[in-house]
Amino acid sequence: MKNNIRIGIVGYGNLGRGAERAIKQTNDMELVGVFTRRDPTTIRTVEHDTKVYHLDEMNSFQGKLM
């Protein structure tokens, strides 16, 4: 990928689902994942390839290229 803007969504309610759809349709953005307080295994995202992480994992992504 080019120098895409990497984005993480915090929370997965109505706004989170809308943001996921918008990011997936944008060529210069990359969705890293959804971060939630809930059990990540219970979250069903709109796009099947979207990764879901617990909010506690968010800091481990800071400064890392994936």
Buried (B, 14 or more C-beta within 10 A) or exposed (E): EEEEEBBBBEBBEEEBBEBBEEBBEEEEEBBBBBBBEEEBEEBEBEEEEBEBBEBEEBEEBEEEEE
